[in-house]
Each structure stands twice: as C-alpha cells, then as structure tokens.
Amino acid sequence: MASETDLPRDALARILNGTSSDPYSVMGPHERNGTRHVTAFDPGAARLAAVIGKSEYPLEPLPDMPGLFSGPVPGDAPYGLRGWDAKNRSWDMEDPYRFGPVLGEIDEYLLGEGTHHALWNALGAHTLTHDGVHGTHFAVWAPNAQRVSVVGPFNDWDGRRNLMRYRGGTGVWETFVPGIGEGTSYKYEILGHDGQVQPLKADPVGFGSEHPPKNASVVRDINGYGWSDDEWMRIRAERNARTAPISVYEVHLGSWKRKADNRRISYVEAATELVDYVTEMGFTHIELMPISEYPFDGSWGYQPVGLFAPTVRHGPPHEFRDLVNAAHKAGVGIIIDWVPGHFPTDPHGLGRFDGTALYEHADPREGFHQDWNTYIYNYGRREVKNFLTSNALYWLKEYHADGLRVDAVASMLYRDYSRKDGEWVPNKDGGRENYEAIDVLRAMNELTYGECEGIMTVAEESTSYPKVSRPVHDGGLGFGYKWNMGWMNDSLEYMKKDPLYRKHHHGQLTFGLTYAFSENFILPISHDEVVHGKGSMLDRMPGSRAEKFANLRAFYGYMWGHPGKKLLFMGQEFAQASEWNHDTELDWSALERPDHKGIQRLVADLNRLYAETPALYRRDCDPDGFQWIEADDADNSVLAWLRRGEAGDKEVVVLVNFTPQEQRAYRIGLPFAGTWREALNTDASLYGGGDRGNMGSVEAEARPSHGQAASAEVVIPPLSAVYLVQD
C-alpha cells in the first residue's frame, strides 16, 4: 500500500476538485521505490483494481479523497481497471492516464509556429488505436487555461475524469480517451486563467455536431471515403477557368426542397434530386450557402460555430461527400460559402474560449460587429490565421470542394466598416485598411491555389478595393473571381423603374462596362436580393403580371449576354413570386402555371446557349470580348452589343429593348453581311412571350452602321432580349 507521504497530496486534491493543470504527473502509472504504482480516479467506485490478464491487483482508496485509488501493480504489462459499486456490481475500463501523448514533435513545431496547414490532422477528435487500444484522441488550443477536460456521456460530463495534458509552448491540450469512438458527444470543460469554469465549449476543430438546438460536438471518423470523381478532378481546372462557361445555382439546402412533415432534404437525397435538377437546368456549378455547423437557423449558416463540421441537419460528413461526389460525376462543380469574417457569441462557441479573448480581439472596436452582434477574429494572431487558412484548405482537400465563396470581404478589409468616428482603431499607419485581415485573405488564396489544382475562390466584396481578383504577387488579394455588386445594384435599380422613366436612367446599365474588366467578375443575383422585404425578382419588376414576367425575361436575357460569369439564387430560375423563406421549401407548385414554367425554360436555354457559344464566355473577363454597338439610345431604352470569342468562334450580337413598345425595322450595325440566326428570343411563346421577332434570322447587307461594316433592320419585341449569332 502507498503511504500518504508517497503521494503528492496537494496534486491529488487538485485532481479531486478539478483544478489540476498537470494530471499525468500523479495519475496513471508511476515508478515508486522500484515498483510501478497506479493512481486512478472513478467517483462511482467503492472498490477499484488494476487488471492484467486474469489477475487483479486491488488499489487502495486514498483517505478523505473519495474516488481516488492507488496501489502497486507489478511488471510493466498494459493493465486495465475494474470497478465495483456499493452493491458489488462491476465494470471494466481502460485507464486514460496510462497512455502517452499522440502529438509528435513536428506537430508541436508547426502548431507553435502557426503554420500547420493540415491543422485538422492535429487538433479535434480523431478515432485511432493507441498502444493497442481503440479510442479517440482529443486536442484543443487553449493557451490561457489553467485546466482543460474533455467531457461527455462517457464520463457523466464530469470534468475531473478526463483531464488533459498541456503541451507547453503550443498552447495545446491533448488526451486519449480509450473505448469511445464514432458518434460520441463531447465538449471541453475549461478552467480559465482566473480560476473560473467557462461554459462548456464545442470543439473548434470538431468534425461533427449534435442536432440543433443541442450543440455538443460529435466524434466523426472522416477517414476512408471512396471517392469516384477522378475524371472531374482531372478536368476541373478547365471548368473553373476564366475562359470557361460558369453559371452558378446558389442553394440554401435547408429550403430548396422539404420532405414529409417539412423535413429537410438529406445530403443523400440532394445527391440525386438537386444534382439531377441542376444538370437538367444547365447550371455548371452549385454554390451552397454555408454548410459549416451553425446554431441558429435564421442565420442561414452565416454565423458558424463548427467551421470543420458539415451541418448535421442533412446528415453526417460522409453523406455530404456523397453529394459532392455525385455532383462531380454529373460534371457539376461545388462551391461552398466560407465565413472567416465573424463568429457568433453563443456560449458554447469560440468567444472567450479559454476565459480570454482568444480567437477575437479584446477591444470591441476591433473585435465586435455591431451590425450582426458577432465577434471579429483577431487576424493578427498567428494561431487564428492558421485556424482560418487551414479551414479553407480542409474543405477543398477533405470534401473535394471546387471553390470557396468568401462572405462579407468588405467587412474584413476595413477597420471602420459600418462604424462611426471613434468606434474603430486605425492601423499602424493611421489608415482604415485592416492589414492583418488582408494578410489572412492573401495567405488563404496562396495556400489553397498552391495546394489544390483547379479550384476557385470568390470574393463577395462591395467596395472599390483594387485588385481583389489579381494574384498576390501582383499586389492583389489573390481571389479567382469577385462578385460584381455594382452591376447588381445598378441593374436592379434600373429594372424596378417604370419603363416610361427608364430613359432617364439609361446610364445605370451602361456605366458597368466602364469597369467590367477591372476584375474577374461574377454577376450575382443572390439570396441577399430576395430577403428582408425586398420581395422576389418577379415582385421587383414593374407593371401588370404579364409585364412583370416580360421584364424578368428581358433582364435574364440582358444578364446572360453581359460579360461576366452568372449566379442565380434558387427559385429565381422559375420566378418564384414570394420572397424567400428559409423555413420552408421553394414554391415548386408555381411550375404548374405556364408563365413560371416559361421562365424556367428560358433560364435553361440561356444556360445551354451560354455553354455552347464560346463568344459568350471565353472572354467574359477580357475587354477584347465586348464591343458596344448601340449604347446611347436612351429614348428607346435599347441596348446592343457584340460578344467575341477566340479566332474562329462565331460572334454574337445581343439586342435588348426595355420598353413595352416593339421596335420594328430597327437598323442595327453588324460586323458581317449575310445571315444572322436568331438563336434566342425571350419573347418566344415557349417562354410565355408573344412570339414577336425575326422569323428565325435576319439578313445583313453591306451597309455600314454603328461603326460596323454591315447592318440589318431587326425586330426587337417589347420588353425582350434577342441573340443573333453569325450563321
């Protein structure tokens, strides 16, 4: 029996009251006087013994320390523990304190340096076999904590049971918990630097979560998925290129379709239904609004807590991979919304994680978003930068995502974003640019493009910050594409006006071409345009019901003919009449009405024409691919322009009439004499229009006009767009 003088009583008392920062110094096996002694803790045990094979070695209870036992265990063979309660009921378990550390020297070095690009391989919860025993290794960054424990149903949520080992200069705590694995719920119990126990925290690098409103992390084994998308991965660089046709269908998975009893669609169901629909509609990519785990449905995922966990609302991680894999096999790319700009204040989240402002700035002028009541990351902290950049890489590597669309970039770029004087802290040079956030964005783009061939990153950036989609080595932020928010705002502002007054606002449609090639632009009609009282796209159009549909058809014709890649939020492809509601599915019943069905057919045909006509996409980001033919006919609200591809590509002329008056015998310049095929007319009866147009083609004569060598008299139906393709 070990005497009290053999054991550091103060250290054991800290085990008992849950304040020990170094549990492995007293718990588990230790040599004393040439013999192995084992000290173990089980508050439910009346008796405890170490077990080797069929032999039991009783451990004596320590006086006045209920649940603590200690005693000699001969030899050096692995041992287990057997406990008995007061009614002599027994159970067997492994001693978590007999296992050594899992993290190696390389992990420690990279963690300490803040350059562990595969952070998820070191931190989080990983099922593995350690010293011959299956269990889960936990590791979490909490440098200012006095003590960290992993808690869950496996230890009755008792923070004294699985105290973690501190890894010195890295600020990381780790432990191996034997006997638990896939599907186990857990959190971290953290004793702050001030001695106060923090709210139980979810794992910042956890791979799974409980179903909301529950919020514990869940152990998920993300290894071993059988990908079958090799062909897509081989060609995706071509599919994501500036010279490729890119038409994106933006989806909130929770409200795209619902099942019986308003159940959300699963990843597996979406792998068939969503992918089939997108393929049928001719979209090239699906952009998923954030699927990182989040607590509040009403945030649509833009206030994430589990950045490394696909939301369990639709299934576990491998089933999300099923969706990505199915999309790739159908030739469709997957873009994920990524949110590095802020995080919510939920008690189980990152805020004051170890009792200090760890992930966020302590000063609310730098660390708190007043608009969204969220925390702002401390981008200048190397570990936080590592956390974010490695998370971006994680989705691309582990889930084969083809791109990341970065939310709210403007809020990251400027320290005074949505703040009054005195409410923000200038940078070191006295300016408003957030150098640290800019550095994170550049590092993310360099890392992801450097390690994942063929991916794309997209910035939602609403200011005139220069070179957003230019390489870092050229002074840019390094994004592949940027949302054209200026085009979107001007175009929608124009479209909502009564056609009678549009001639006074003609510049809202032409101004965008003065900067259309300053970035690699995507033209976005996103979820933001159909929420918060803005109504649907159909609802924003003026006039009678028939005129609303005609306006919308003309707008889509204008959009698909305009330079820039395309993005359309779900429901707008069939002109859903109501504003988007995240709590229910889209109004699919609208497709029973011919006018809605017509819009859907139009969008599908626009996608196909776009994909099949190189002049409409190869030079989307190149000024040589665009030329105005008629930009100044404000009185008639008519626009005409030319789209060019590479040598040998047939040229396309796009004509748009934004008034209810038909333009007959409208002479327009064309590059060549001869036949020009009417490839698409938004006034076709197939789309719900009046079938007014050019009888399938026009004949251009060698009569110069509008600076072109030839011209023709054309019909531009009211509120319509017409595409003429060189025959």
N, C-alpha and C positions, 0 to 999 in steps of 0.2 A: 504494500500500500504506500502511496506517496504521502509524505507528511506535508502539512501546510507550508513548511519552510521550503519544500522542494518546488513549490509553485508560486509564481508571482501573483499574489492575491489581488493587488490593485488592478493588474491587467485582466484578471478573470472577472473582477467586478465590472469592468468596462464592457466585457462580453455580455454579462448578465443584464446590464442596463442599456445596452445597445449604443455605446459611445466609443467602441474600440476602433482605432484607425489602423491597427496592425494585428488583426486576429490570428494570422498564421504564426505569429511569434509565440503564441501559447497554445493554440488549438491544434488538433491533429497529432501526428507522431513527432516526438522529440526524444533525443537520447539523454538519459539522466543516469549518471553513475554506471555507464557502460550498458545500460538496458533501454530498450525502446519503451517509452511511456506514451500512452494515448490519452488525450483530453478531448471530451466530446460534450455536445450540448443537445439535449432533447427535453424541452419543458413538459412533454406529455409522458415521460418515462418515470416509473417508480424504480425500475432497475434497468441497467444497461450493461452490455457485454460486447467485447470485440470477438469476432468470429473468424477463424481460419480453418477452412475445410469443415470438419465436424467438431472441432474443438472450440469451446467457449472460454473466454478469459474475462471474468467479471471486472467491471470498472466500478470503483467505489464512488458514492455520492460525496461531493465536497460539502463540508459543514456550512450551513447558512447560505448555500448557493444552489437553490432548487433548480434542477435540470442539468447541472454541471456534474460530470463524472470524469474520473481519471484513474489510471492504473497501468501496470506493466503489461506489455504484450510481447512475448518473446519472438526472436528471429526478425527477419526483415521481409517476410512474405506479405503480399497485399492482404488486407483484412477488411471485413465488413462490420456492421453494427447490428445488434439485435436488442430490441427494447421490449419491456413488459410494462403494462399499466397496473394499477392497483388491483384489478380483477384478474391479473395474470394472463391477459390477452397479449399476444406477441406480434411483432412485426420486424422485418429485416430492411436494412437500408445501407447505403454506402455513406462513408464519412466524407463530406465535401472538402474537409481540410487536409485530407491525405494526398490530394492531387497538386502537382506543381503547376507553375504558370504555363499558359499556352502561347502568349505573345512572345515573339522572338526578338533578337537584337535589331534586326532590320526594321521590323515593325516599330520598335521603340524609337529608333533613329528617325524614321520618316514621320512618325507621329509628332515627335518633339520638334522637328524641323518644319512641320506644316506642309509637307509635300507628299503625303501618302495618297496618290491618285486613286488607288483602289481602297479607299477608306472603309468601305463596306465589308472588305475581307478581314479587317482587323477588329472593327467595332461592331456592335449589335449582338445578336443572339445566333449562334451557329451550332447546329447539331453535329456531333462528332464522337468518335471513340478515342478516349484519352486514357492512357495506361490500361488499355484493355476493357474499359468500361464505357458504355454508351451514355451520353448525356448532352448537355448544352453548355457551351462556353459563352459567358456574358462579358462584355467590355463596354465601358461608357466613360466619356470625358467629363470630369467634374473636378477641376484642379483646386477649387477653393473649399471643397467639402472636408469636414472632419471625419466623416464616415459615410460609406455607401453600402447599401444592401440590395440584393435582388429579392423581391417578394412576390408571392403568388399563392395559388391554392395548394401548391406542393409543400409550402411551409406555413400554411394558415395565415399568410400575409404578415408574418412575424419578422420584423426587421432585425432580430437578434440571431436568426437561424443561419442565414447565408450572407455573412459579412464578406466584403470584397477586399482584394489585395491591391494596394496602391503601388503604381508603377513610376514612382519618383518624378523625374523632370517632365514626363509626358503629360501629367495631369490625368492619366487614365487609371481607372479601377477595373479589375477583372476577377472573375472566379469561374470555376467549373462546377456545375450542379449535376451530379450523376442521376441517371434514372428518369430524366424528363426530356421531352422532345417535341415533335410536331404538334401544333395545336394547343400548347400550354400557354396560358395567360400569365403575364408578369408585368411588374413595374419596378422602378427604382425608388427606394426609400433613402433620402439624403439628409444627413445632419449637416446643416450649414456651418459656415465659419463662426457664426455667433452662437452655436450650440442649439439652434432651433431646428426641429424636424420640419422639412419642407413638405408641401403637398406631394403625394405620390406622383412620380413622373413617368410618362411614357418614354420609350426608348427613342432617342433622336435618330438612331440608325436601325430601328426595328423594321423588319420586313413584312409585318402583318399587324393587324389590329382587331379588337373586338368590334362587333356591330354597334354603331352608334344607337342610343346615347351612351352605351358603355364605352370606355376609352382606354382600357389596358392594352398593352402591346401583346402580340401573339407570336410564339416561336413558329417560324416558317422555314422549311428547308427549300431554298431556291436553287439548289444544285440539280443537275441531271436531266434537264429538259431536252427532249429530242426534236430539235429544230429541223424543218424540212424546207427552208426558204433559201437554199444556196443560190439558186438561179437569180432570185431577186437581189440578193446581197451582191451578186456579181455585177448586175447592171444598174444598181440604184444611183450610182454617181451620174449616169446619163439621165435618169428620171428626175433628179433633183437639180439639174444644171440650169443655168440662166437661159440656155438655148432650148430648153425643153418646155412642152406644154404643161403647165401646172395649174390645176383647178381644184381648189380645196373645199371640202364639205366639212364645215365646223359643226361639231356634235357635242351636246350635253347628254351623256349616255343615260343618265337617270330619267330623262324626259323625252327621249327620242321615241321610244315605244314602251308601253307598260303591258304587263300580262294580267291574268285574272287577279281580282282583288287589288288592282293597282300596284302589283309587284313590279319592281324594276327589272329590266331585261338583264340577263346574266351575260358575262363575257362569252360564254359558250354559245348562247343564243345569238348574240351580236356577231359572232364569228361567221354565222350563216346569214342571218337576216340583214344586218347592216352592210356587210361586205357585198352581198348579192345586190342590194339596192344601190349602193354607191357605184358598183360596176355597171349596172343597168343604166344609171343616170350619166355615166361617162366622166365622173369626177376621178381625178388621178390620185388624190390624197384625202385622207380623213384627218382632221385636226380634232383631237379630243380635249375638251376643256378639262381642267386639272383632275387627274385621277390619283394623285398622291393623297393619302388618307387625310380627312378633314372632319372636324366635329359637327359643324353647323351646315345643314342642307342649304340654307338660304345664302351661303357664301359661294355656292356653285363650285367649291373647291379652291377658291382663290384665297382662302385663309387656312393653309395646310398645317397640320401638326406632324404627320408622319411622312416626311419627304422621301423615304425609301420604301414605303409600303403602298402598293396599288390598293385603292379603296376596296374593302371587303363588301361594299354594297352590291357588287356584281360578281363576287367570287374570289377565290384565293389566287396567289400570284401565278401559278402555272396556267390557270384558266385565262388570265389576262394575256399570257404568252400565246394561248390558243387563238385569241382574237388577232394578235399581231401576225402570227404565222399564217392564218387564213387570209388575211389581207394581202400579205406578200405573195402567196401562191396565186392570188387573183390579179396580181400586178398593181396593187394599190399600196401607196406609202402611208405610214402612220406618223403623224406629228403630235407631240404632247405639249400641252401648255405647262410651262415651268414658272414657278413663282419664287424668285430669290429676293423680291423687294421688301417683304414684310412677313410677319407671322403673328398669329392671334395670341391674346393674353390668357387663354384658358389655363387654369391652374396646373393641369397635367402636361402642359406643353413646354416650350423652350424658355419661356420668360423666367428670369431669376432662377435658372436651373439648379445651381448649386448654392443658392442663397445670395448670389451676387448677380449683377448684370453681366452675364457670361456671353451669351450669343448677341445681346443687344447692347447699345450704348447706355451708360448710366444716366447721362444728361438727356432729358426728354426732348430738348431742342434738336438732338441728333438721333435719339433712339425711339421716338414715338410718333406714329402717324395720326395726326388729329382727325383727318378725314375718315379713316377706317378703324380707329381705335385699336391699332395694332402696333407691335414693336418693329423697329427697323434694325436689321443686322448691323453689327459692328464690323464693317467690311475691312477695316484696317488690322483686325486681329488675324494672325496667320492661320490659327486653327479654324476660325469661322470661314475664311476664304477657302481653306482646304475642304471644309464640310460642304460648301456650296459647289465648288468646281467638281469635286468628286461625285457629288449627287447628279450633276448634269451628265457626267460620263457613265454613271451607273445605269441610267435609263437607256442610254444608247447601246451599252455593252450587254447588260443582263437581259434586257427586254427587246433588243433589236429595233428600238425606235429609230425612225429615219430622220427625225428632226425635233427641235425644241423651239417652241414659240415662247419668247420671254415676255412675261406680262409686266406692264407698268414701268418700262425702262426709263421714261422721263422722270418718274419719282425717285429713281436711283441716281440719275445724273446730276441733279441739282439739289443742293442743301436747302434752298429756300422754296422748294416745291410746295405750293399751297400754304405758304407761311407768310405772315406779316413781318415787317421790320421788328427786330428784337426777339423774334421767335426762332431764329436759326443761328448756327455758328458758322462763320466764314471758314474757308480753307486756309492753309498756311500762308497763302499769298493774298488773303483778304477777299478772295472771289467766291462765287456761288457754286462752282463746279465741285462735285464730290469725287476727288481724286481717287479715294480708296475704292468706291463703288465702280468707277471706270476701270480701275486695275483688275477688279474681280471679273467684270464682263470681258475684258480683253483676255485675261488668263483662261476663262472658261472657253472662249472661242478658239484660242490657240490649242488648248488641251483637246477639245472634242474633235476639231478638224484634223489635228495631228494624229489622233489615235483611232479615229473611226472613219474609214474611207467612204466618201459619197454621202455624208449626212448634210443636213442644212440646219442653220439656226436663223430665227426670225425675230426681229425686234418690234414690239408694239411701242413705238416712240412717236410722240405727238408734237415735238418741237422741231426747230431747225438745226439741232445739233449736227455738226458736219461729219461726214464720212462714217455714218453708222454701219453701212454695208460695204465698207472698204477694208482691206487687210490691215492687221495691226502694224505690220512692218511699213505700211504707207501712212501711218498716223491715224488709222481708223479704229473702230471698235471691234471689227472682225466678224460682224454678222454676215450671213449669206444674203439675207433679204430684210427689208423694212416695210412695215405696213404703211401705206400712203394715206395717212389720216387727213391730210389737207384735201386730197382729191375726194375722199369720202364726205367730209363735211360740206365742201362747196357743191358737190353734185347733189346731195340730198337736200340741201338748202334750196337749190335751183328747182329740183323736181317738185317740191311741195307747193310752189307758187302756181297761181292760176296762169294757164298758158297765155292769157291776154297780156300779162305783165312780164313774161319771161324775156322779151326782147330788151328790157331794161337791165337784165342781169346776165346777159349773154357771156360776159367775162368770167362768170363762175365756172363755166365749162371749158373755156379756152385757157385760163390762167395756169391750170395744172400742167400744161405742156411746156411751160417755161422752165419747170424743174423736174419733169417726168423722168429724166435720165441721170439726175444727180445721185440717185441711189438705185439699188436693185429693188424695185417696188412690187409689192403685192397690193392689189385693190381689194380692201376688206369691207364687206357688208356683214358685220359680225353680230354676235349676241347683244353687244352694247347698243346697237341701233334699234332693238325691238323690246326694250325693257324700260322700267321706271317711267311709265306714262307716255313713252314715245309712240306706242302703237306698233303695228306690224308694218312691213314695207308696203303692203297694199293699202293699209289705212292712211299712210302718209301721202298717197297720191291724191291729187285734186279731182273734182268733177263727179259725174254720175258713176254708178257701178261699172258700166261699160267703159267709161273714160279712165277710171282707176286702173282697170286691167290693161287698157291700151297704153297708158302711161308707163305702167310697170314693164310691159313687154318692150317698149321703146328704151326704157332705162337699161334693161338687161342687154339689149342689143348694143346700146352705146358702151356698156361696161365691157362686154366680151370683145368688142372691136378696139377698145382703147389699149394702148401699151401698158403692160404690167400683168403679172400673174393674177389669178382670180381666187376670191374666197367668198363663200356664201354660207350663211348660218342656216341650219336645218329649219325646215318649214317654209322658208322664203322661196324655195325652189318650186313650191306649188301655191304660193301666195296665200299662206295661212292668214285668215282675216283678223284673228285675235292676237294680242300681244303674247309673247312667250311666257309660259308659266312653268317653272321648274318642278312643280309638284304633280304635274300630270303629263300625259303623253301629248304629242302633236295632234292636231285636228285632222287625222287621216280621212275622216268622213268627208272632208271638203272635196276630195278627189272624185266623189260621186257627181259633182257638178262640172259641166263642160268647161266653164271658164277657168276653174282651178286646174283641171286636167290639161287644158291648153298651155298654161304657164309651165307646168311640169314638162310637157313635151318640148316646149321651146328651150328650156334650160338644158335638157338632154341633147337637143340638136345643136345648141350653141357649143356645148362641150365637145361634141363629135366634130363639128366643123372646125373648132379651135385646134383640136388634136390632129386633124387630118390636113391642116392647111399651114405649112411652115411659115408663110408670111405673117401669120397671126401670132406666132410665138417665138420664132428663132431670135428676133431682135427686139423682144419685149423690153430689154434693158439697154438698148443701143439707139441713139438718135438717128442713125442711118436707116433704121427700120420704119421711120414715120415721116410723113410729109403732109402738111395741110394742103387741101385743095380749095376748100371754102371754109374760112374761119370767121368771116366778118358779116355774114348775112343775118344780123340780129333781128331785122324787121320780120323775117320769116321764121326765125328760130331754127334755121337749117345749118347743119354742120356736115362737112365732107372731108375725108382724109384718106390717105394712101398708106397701106401697110406693105412692107417689103421684107423678104427673107434673104437667103443667100442666092448666089448666082444660080439660075435655073429654076428657082421657086416662082410659082405663079403669083402675080401681085393681086392685092385685094383692095377694093375701094369700099369704104363704109359711108353710107348716107343716113343721116338722122333728121327727122322732122319732129320737133317738139311742140307743134301747134295742132289744133283739130282741123286745120284746113289742108286738104290734099294739094300737093304741089305737082301739077301736070305740066308736061313739056318743059321741065326744069333743066336748062342746059348746064351740064357739068363737065369739067375737063377730065380727060382720061389719058393715061400715058401712051396708049396704043390704039390705033384704029382696029376695027374688027369686032368680033363677037365677045361680049362680056356676059357670062352666065349669072343669073340671079340665084346665088347659092342659098340665100336665106332672106326671108321677108317676115318680119314679126307681125304683119297684118294678115298672114295666111289664115284661112279658116281653120286649119288644123290646130292653130294656137288660140282660136277664139276671135280672130280678126275678120275683116270684111272682104278678104281676097282681092284687094286692090294692089296693083303692081305692074310689072313689066312683061307679063306673059312669058316668063321664064328666062328672058335675055334682052339685052339691048345691043344695037349696032352702033359702034363709034365710027365717026367719019374723021378724015384727016383735016379737021378744022380746029385750030388751036383755041384753047380757052383755059382760064385759070392757071396759066403758066404751063399747061400740058400740051403735048403735041396733037392730041385728038380730043373729041368731045362727043357727047350724045345728049339727046333730050330724054329725060327719065321721068318716071312717076315715083314720087315719094309719098306714100299714103299718109293720112293724118296720124299723128302720134305713133310713129313707126320708125324702125331702122331697117335698112336694106343693105345686103352684102353683095357686091358684084365681084366675080372672080374672073380673071383673064382666061379665056377659053383656049 
